[in-house]
Amino acid sequence: MLELAELSKILRFTTLFADVPDDVLDAVGNRMEDVDFLGNTLFTKGEGAEGLCLIVEGIVELWSGAVEIAERRAGECVGELA
């Protein structure tokens, strides 16, 4: 499990949270959950979004049917448009 300071630091280096004040980053960090999805489906197109997934390490492949349409890497987010 990542500590709040680590989560805030990770958030700071994402495009989405780059200009957000530290106190807001800490508040967001307090609501974050450290989850390992290695080899599993994060979400399926058309599902309601439960939250935003921030990739801390590794690569997430985005598929539409049998076609890979994009990849997201550490520091990027997925699920914001789910």
C-alpha positions, 0 to 999 in steps of 0.5 A: 500500500502506498503512503499519502506522500507517495500518492501525492507525489505520483499525482503531481507528475500526472498531466491531470493533477500537475497544477493542483494545490498540495492540499487538494492533492492530499485530499485526493490521495486520501480517497485513493485506493491502491489496487493491482489489476495485473492481467485483469479487465479494469472496465468494459466499454459502456459501464458506468465509471466508478472512478478514475484509474491512475497507472502507477507502473506498467502498461494498460492496453485499451481494446475495442473488440479484438482491436487494440486502440491505445496504450496508457503508461505510468503517470497516465489515467484511464476510465475518465470517459468510461 
